[in-house]
Amino acid sequence: MNSPAASPGRAGLLLLLTGQMLPLIDTSITNVALDSITRSLHTTPTQLELIVALYGVAFAVCLAMSSKLGDNHGRRRLFLWGVAVFGLASLLCGMAVNVHQLLAARVLQGAGAALIVPQILATLHVTLKGREHARAISLYGGIGGIAFIVGQMGGGWLVSADFAGLGWRNAFFINVPICLLVLIFSPRYVPETRSDSASGIDWAGTICLALILCCLLFPLALGRELNWPWYLQLMLIALPPLVWLMRHNAQRQQRRGQPSLLPPRLLKLPSIRFGLAIALLFFSAWSGFMFCMALTMQSGLGMAPWQSGNSFIALGIAYFVSALYAPKLIARFSMGQILLTGLAIQIGGLLLLMFTFWRFGLHNSALTLAPATALVGYGQALIVNSFYRIGMRDIASRDAGAGSAILSTLQQSSLGLGPAVLGSIFLALASAGGYITAIVGFLGLEVILMLALAGIALGFRHHLARCTSPSL
């Protein structure tokens, strides 16, 4: 049960969606600023991986915990704390004088983002009904495309304009006044909501997840550059015991009737298992794609930040249009058909992008990349729209919160690991044959990953055929 609350109204909805856009825009802005950060702080490509990846890992680790904290202590309160932490972290990112300070600030920024995001959807669900609820959820789902365009174009312009000689730092400083506006007006327009019954937090599971992700992230990101020292090897060796410990803790929590981060009984459901496949194969490839493309265009093609940002406009517009019309497709077709269609369109876009880089090489521009990236963006939106609907297919209403938390954690974990895992492969190819060879090889690998996901989807086709919008 949730305590009743007044509708947030247009002003409250605007503030909540602004809070949602902050973490989404920041991801795009960071990719646009990578080359400028390299020149300013003398970072290595591996450190660039960590700048992107640590944000995602911190986001993933804190996500489920922050959702519970919002239920227990008030969602508006946690939303405001998240915005404050995110704003402070953005200020620290912009003030960083070396890469280590920037990495620490990025971890704090990821934690702030994790405090923000769960409170928004929960508040919309609790305070809105009927047509207002449907409209708000539609905006919530489609805002990713808008945030992507704003982040790419706005971030590229901010970095290139070089206001006050601050360069890439402006991409982080711009968050601060936005956060202040949200903090000033949210107490008046965003209603406070919370769960009527407090629920516990699986601290042991959260710590295990953090250790597992770190034991994956740092060896995969740093191993090649540091020639695999003993401590990175030890971190990989520690993975199986940590996975066993997390599983044992989850089973113990389940026997005691207490909440666990990844409930074993839900992980046995076919829909959750297939959601895991989508998370690992698609979302890691997606974040890896954005990182590798940004490096290719800035370091490989020599584009200015604004040119690199403009190269993704077609992708962002296509994503937004696809997300806008996805509900109509969902009403007519099964989620399996929509997912496979999205995969087919994206694979076509990736193959066309491979040809474009092979054909034009270092002479590529935003115009030559637009057809392929538009296909990629349109297909991506269909896959993302399928993710939660398919993943939640077998979950009972009483487990909706836990199921959503599992899928969100899997999604953010994969987004965090993608730049480290796939970025390492890309950088190895770049050092051997240059950026064009590396991006063509990376895109080929991504095609293989999407074909693997399509094969898994076909294996689940009987289950997915029953997965339609009325059952969700």
N, C-alpha and C positions, 0 to 999 in steps of 0.2 A: 504493500500500500504506500501511496505517496500523499503527502498533505496537499489539500487543494490550494491553488494559487491563481492569481489574476493573470490574464493574458499579458504578454510583454508589449503588445501593440507594435506599431511600425518602428518606433524609435528603439524599443528593446530588441526587436528582431534585427534591426540594422547593426546595433552594437554587438549582438551575439555573432552575426555573420562576419563582422569586422574582426572579431576575435578569432574566428575560424580561419580567416584569410591570412592572418599574421604568420602562422607556421608554414602555410602552403606557399606564400609569396617568398618567404625567407629561403626555402629550398631552391627556388628558381634563381633568386638573386645571388646566392652563394655560388652556384655553377657559373653564372655570368662573370663573377669577380675572380675566378680561379687564377687566371693568368696575371691579373693585376696584383693579387696577393703574392704570387710567386716572385715577381720583380721587387715587391716592397719588403717582404720578410725573408726572401731567399729560401723559400721552401723547396723541398724535393717533391717529385710526383707522388711518392708514398705518403708524405705528410698531407698533401692535398686530398688523398683518399681518406685519411683520418679526419680531416676537417669536415668532410661530408658524412662519413660513416658514424663517427662518435655521436653526432646529433641524432641520427636515426636510432642508434642503440639505446641512448639515454631515453629517448621518446618511448621506445618499446618497453623497456624495463619498468618505467614509472606509470605506464598507461593504466593497467588494471588496478594498481594501487590507488591512483588518483580518482578513478571512478568510484571506488568504495568510499574514499574520503569525502567525496562530494555527496554521496548518498547519506553518509552519517553526519556530516558537519555543515551541510548546506552547499548547494551547487553554485549559487552566486558567489558565496564566500571563496570557494576554491577557484572559481573562474577569475575572480579579482586577484587572488594570490598568484595564479598562473600568469596573468597579464603583467603583474608587477615583476615577477621573476624573469619573464621573457624580456621585458623592457630593460631591466637591470643587466641581464646577460648580453643584450644587444649593445648596450652602452660599453660594456667591458670588451666585447668583440671589437668594436670600433676603436677602442683605446689601446688594444694589444700592441706591444712593441716587439714581440717575438712570437714564434709559432706555438710555443708551449702555452703562453697566456691565451692565445686564440683557441687552442684546443680545449683548455679548461673552461673557457667561456662558452664554447659550443656545447659542451656537456650540460652546463647549467641551462643553456637555452633550450636544449632538448627536453630537460625535465620541466621547464616552464610550459613548453608546448603540450606536454602530456597532461599537465594540470588543467589546461584550457579546454582541450578538444572534447573529452567525455562529458563535460558539464553542458555543452551546447546542445547536443542531440537529446540528452536526458531532459533538459529544460523545455525544449520544443515539444517532446512527447507528453510531458506532464501538463503543460499550460495551454496547449492548443488542441482544438477538436475540429472535426469535419473538414470543410474546404480550407480554412486557415491552416490547419495542420498539414494537409496535402500540399498546399502552396509553399509552406515553409520547408518541408522536407525536400520538395523539388528544387528549391533554391539551394538548400544545403548540399544536395547531390551534384548540382551543376556548377557550383561555385569554384570547383577545382580548375575547370578550364579557364574561368575568368582570372583566378589567382595566378595561373600559369602565364597567361599573356601579360598581366600587369607586372609580374616578377621579371619576366624576360625583357620586356621593353623598358619598363621603369628602371630595373636594375642596370641594364646596359647603358641607359641614358645617364643615370646617376654616376656610374663609375667613369664613363667617358667625359662627362661635363667637368669632373674634377673640381667641384666647388671647394674653395678655400684650400686647394691643394691636398685635399683629403682622399681623393681617389676612391678605392674600394671601401674605405671606412664609411663613406656616406651610405652605402648599401645597408649597413647595420644601424647607423645613427638615425635613419629615416623611421625606424620602428619606434624610437623613443617618444616623439610627440604623439604618434598614433596610440601608443599604449597609455599615455597620460590622458588623452581624450576619453578613451574607454573607461579608465579608472574614475574619472570625474563624473561621467554621466550614467554609468551602469547602476550605481546604488539607487538612483531615482527611477530608472526605466526598466531594469531587469528584475523580475520578481524572484524572491528567495524560495527555493523548494528543497525538500529533503525526504528521505525515506522515513516512514513511521517507525520502522524497526531497524535498529543498527545491525550491521553485518560485519563480521571479522575480516581481517586482511591476512593473507597467507604470506607473512614476512619471509619464512624459510624458502618458499617457492620463488619469491621475488629475488632473493639473494642468489639462489641457485641459477635462475635465468640470467642474471647479470654476469655471474662467473662464466657460464657456458658461452654467452655471446662474446665476452672478452677473450676467452680462450680460443674462440674461432677467429675473431676480428684481428687481434694483434699478430698472431703467427702468419695468417694469410696476407696481411698488409705489409708486414715488416720482414718476413722470412727471407725473401729473395734479396732485398737490399742489404740485410745484416748477415747474410750467409748462414742462416739458421743456427744461431747460438743455442746453447743448452737450455736456457730458460724458455725460449719459444718452443722448443721441442717438448719440454716438460709441460707446457700449457696444453699442447695437443694430447699428450698422454693422459692428462687429467680429465679430458672430456668424457670418456666412458664412465668413470666413477661419479662425475657430477651429474650426468644424465640419469644414472641409476639412483643417486641420492634424491634427485628431483622427483623421479617416479615413485620412489618409496615414500617420500613425504606426502605426495598427492594421494596415494592409496591410504596412508594413515589418516590424513585429513578427512577423506571420504568415509572411512570406517567410523570416525568420531562424529560424523555429521557436520563437520566444519568446512568452510569454503576453502577451495584450493585454486591456485592460479590456473592450472590446466586439469580440470576434473577428469579422471580416467574413464568414467562411464560415458562422458560426452565424446572423448577422443575415439571411442569405439564406433561411433555413428558414421555411416558411409558419407554423409554430407560433410561432416567435419573433416574426415580424412581427405576427401576430394578438395575441400577448401584449403587444406594444408598443401596439396600439390599445386594449386593455383598460386598460393602465397610464395612457395619456394621457387617455382619456375618463372612465374610472371613478374611478381613485384621485385624480386632481386634483379631480374633482367631489365625491368623498367628503370630502376635507380642507376644500375650500371650503364644503361644506354644514355641517360642524361649526362652522367659524369664523363663518359668516353667521348660523346659528341661535343661537349663543351671544350674538352682538352684538344680535340682534333681541330675544331674551328678556330680556337684562339692560339694555341701553340703550334698547330700544324699548318693551318691555312693563313695564319697571321691576321685574323680578323680583330678589329677593335671590339670592346665589350658590347657597344650598341649594335654592331653588325652581327655579332654572335647571338644576341638577344632577338634581333629581328628574324634570324634564320628559323626560329621556333614559332613564329606567329601563325603560320599555316597549321602547324600541329595543334596549337592551342585553340584556334577557331574551330577546326574540325572536331576536336575533342568536345568542345562546348555544344556544337550543333548535334553531335551524336548523343551526348548525355541528355540534351533537351528532348529528343525524339525517342529515346530509349523506352520510356513508359508506354508509348503506343505500340512498340514492338513487343514488349513484355505482355501486353494484353492479348496479343494475337498468336504468339509463338511460345514454345517451351523454352526454358532457360538453356537447355542443351543446344538447341538450334541457334539461339542468340550467341552463346559462347563460341560455338564452332564458326559461326559467321564472323564474329570479331577476330578470332584467331586467323581465319583465312584472309581477311582484309589486312590485318597487321603483317602477316607473313608476306603478302604481296607487296606491301609498302617497304618492308625490310629488304626484299630482293631488288626492288626498284632503287632503293637507296644504295645498295651495294653496287649496282650498275652505274648509278650517278657518280659515286666516288671513283669508280674504276675509269669511267669515261672522261670526267672533267678534272679529276685529280686535285691539284693545288689551285685550280682556277674556278672552283665551286663558289657559288654565291647563294644568298637567300632565295633568289629566283629559281636557280637550278635545283635546289633542295626541296622547294615547296611541294611539288606533286607527291613525292615519296613521303615526306613527313606528314602531309595531310592524311594520307592513307593510314600511316602508323597511328596518328592521333585518333582517327575515327574508330579504328579497330580497338585501340586501348580503352576507349570509353565503354564500348560494349562489354569488354572483358571485366572491367571494374564494376559495372552495373550488375554483372552476373555473380560476382564474388560473394557478397553477403546473402543474396537471395538463394543461391545454391547452398552455401554453407549453413544457412539456418533452416534448411528444408526439413530435417528430421528432428529438430529441437522443439520440445514441448514449451508451452507458454511460460510455465514456471521457471524454465531454465533459459529464457530469452536473454537475460542480462549476462549470465555466465557464458553462454554461447557467443554472444556478440563480443565479449571481452577476449575470448580465446581467438576469434578471428582477427580482431584488431591487433592483438599482441603478435600473432603470426605475421600479419601484414607488415607491421612496423619493424619487426625483427628482420624480415627479408629485405625491406627497403634499406635498413641500416647496413646489412652485410653485403648488399649488391655491389657498391663501389669498391669495397675491399677485395671481394672474391673475383669478380669479373674485371675490375680495374687492374688487378695484378696481372691477369692474362693479357689485357690490352697493352699495358706498359712493357711487358716482356716482348710482345710482338713489335711495339714501336721502337724499342732499343735495337731490335734485330733488323727491321726492314723499313722503318719510318712510319709516319702517322697514317698515310693513306693505306699502306699494307695492313697496319694494325686495325684500322676501323673496318676495312673490308672483312678481315678475319674475324673480328668481334661480331659484326653483323651476321656473318655466317654461323657463328656459334649461337647467337640468339635465335636464328631461324631453327636450328636443331632443337633448342629448348622449347620453342613454341610448337614444333612438330611433336615433341615428346608429350607436351601437355594435351595436344589434340588427340594423340593416341590414348592417353589416359581417359580423356573425355569420352571417346568412343567405347572404351571398356565399361564406362559408367552409363552408357546411353539409355539403358532400360530405366535406370534410376532417374536420370535427368529428364527423360520424356515425361515423367510425372511431376516435374518441378515447374509449375506455372504460377503466375502471380496470385490467383485466388487462394492458394494454399499457404501463402506466406503472411 
